[in-house]
Amino acid sequence: MGTGVPPVFSAIFMVGPSDRRHEVTVTLAPAGLRIEGIAGGPSRLWPYGDIRLVERANSDRPVELSLIGANDARLSVAGPAFGPEIGARIAPHAIASHDPRRNLRGIALIAMGIAVLALATGSLSRGWPIGWRR
């Protein structure tokens, strides 16, 4: 049973090349993550569709998020309840970008490109039958 009150979590907001840390509170608002407490400034709203998952939570690491267009800003939220809550709200493509199979496809494409280049230069074709080289 929901109480109608959006969930609130403690988090660390990091910004800039020095990764200056700000202790903040994060509210799962209907339109996005509302971040409050950044150096006494106004709250910020990160729309769910613009949030990217940098690192998934596991037993020893918090969920780390970034925002499209704000490459130097990151949000780190610890707590077992936050992962499922944010996962249900952010765009599906934000999570799919961390599919480990994606890296394997990239490696396979690079290996195929190198093999084709080597064949074109003749360095690999010396050991093949003459009929195959033509």
N, C-alpha and C positions, 0 to 999 in steps of 0.2 A: 504494500500500500504506500503510495507516494504522498508526501505531505505538501507538495506544491512548492517547497523550498529547494532552489537549485543547490546541488552539492558544492561544497567549498573545500579547497585543498591548500596546504602550505606548499610553496615552491621557491625555487631560486631562478631569478631572471638574470641572464648574462647578456651583456651588450658590449660591442666595441672590440678592437683588436686585443685589448688587455683582458677581456672576459670579466670585466668588473661585475661583481655579484651583488644582487639586490634581493633581500628576502621579501617575498610578495605573497599575496593570497590570490588564488585562482578560483573563479566561479564558473561553473558550467551553465552559462546563460543560454537561452533559446537560440540566439543569433551567433554565438561563438564563445570563445574563452575570454572572460573579463579578467584582466590582470590589474590588481590594485596594490599600491604601496611602492611604486618605483620612484625612489628618491623624493617622496612627497608630491610628485606630479600627478596629473590627472590619470584616471584609469585608461587602459588600452583595451581594445576589443580585437581579438584575432578571429576572423570568420572561419568557421569549421572547414569550408571548402578551400581555404588558402593555407591550411596547416599541413606540414609535412612531418612525418615520423623520422627522426634522426636515429634514435636507438630505442628499441623495445625494452620494457622493464624485464628484469629477471631477478633472481634472489639477491644479488649484490649491487644492482644498478637501477637507478630510477628511469622513468620514461623521459626521453629528451625530444623536444619538439622545436621546429623552426617555422618561420612564416615566409611565404613566397614574397620576394621583393625586399625582405629585411634580412639579408644574408648574415649580418653580424649579430642578430638577436636570436637567443635560444632560451628555451624554458625547460627547466628540469624539475620534474614532479615525482617525489617518492610516495610510496604507499600502495598497497596491493589493490585498493579499490579504484584507483585512478585509471589504470590500464584498460580495464573493460569499459569504463565509462567513456573515455575519450575514443576508444576503438569503435564504439557504437555510434559516434557522432561525426568523426572526420570522414572526408571523402574516401571511398574505397580505393581509389588510385594512390592515395597517400601511403597506404599500407602495402599495396602490391609492389611499390617501387623497391621494397626490401626483400623481394623474392630471391633466395640464393641461386635458383636456377637461372636467373637473369645474368648473373656473373659468368656462369658456365657457358651460356650461349655466346656471350661476348668473347670469351677465350677461344671457343671453337671457331668462331668467325675469323678471329685474328690468325689462328693456326692455319685455317684453310687459305687465307690470303697469302700467308708466307709460303705455303706449299705451291700455290699457283704461280707466285712470283719466281720461286726457285725453278719450277718446271719451265717457265717462259725463258729464263736465262740459260737453261740447259745444265745447271749444276746437279740436278737430281736425275736427269734423264739419261746420263751416261751408262747407268747400270741396267737400263730397260732395253728390251728388244728393239731393233731398228724400226720395225713396223709400228710400234707404239709411239715412237718419237715423232712420227710424221703426222 
